[in-house]
Amino acid sequence: MPQLNPYPWFMIMISSWLIFLLIMQPKFSSTYLPNPPSNKVKPVKKFTPWLWPWT
């Protein structure tokens, strides 16, 4: 059964991971974020209690 021979498939897998880790990953991680995170504090909303008409 030739599919049980790991030699060609193992080398393809290792080479594809090396390509991804060494070449593609830095390109993906250096992309520009269109909405950078900000340090703004969101205002706290004050909620008023609901007044039930039958109480």
N, C-alpha and C positions, 0 to 999 in steps of 0.2 A: 504494500500500500504506500504509494509515494507521498500521500498527504501526511503521513506520520513522520516523515523525515523533516526534522526541524531546521536543518541547516539553511536552506534558502529563505525560508519565511522568517527565521530569527534575525538574519542579517537585514532583511527588508524592514522589519519592525524596529531594530536598533537604529538603522540609518534614518528612518522617518522620524523617530523621536529626537535624534540628534539635530536633524534639520529644524524641527519645531522648536526645540529648546534654545538652540544657538542662533538661529536666523529669524524665525518668524515671531517668536515671543517678544523680543525687544522691540520689533516693529509694531506689534499690537499694543504693547504697554506704553509706547511713547505717543500715542494718539492724543489729539487735543480734546479735552472735555468741553463741550459747548456750554454747560452750566456748571461752573466750578462750585464746590461747596463754600458756603459763607458762614461767618461766625455771628450772624445776626440772631438776636434773641427774639423769639416769637412772643407777641404780647399775650398776656394771660387774659382769657375771656372770663368775664364775670357773668355767671348764670343767675337768673332770677327764678325763684321757685314758682311752680305752677299753682295757681289758685283754683281749686276745684269749685265749681258752682254749687254743689250740693252739700258742702261742709259749712 
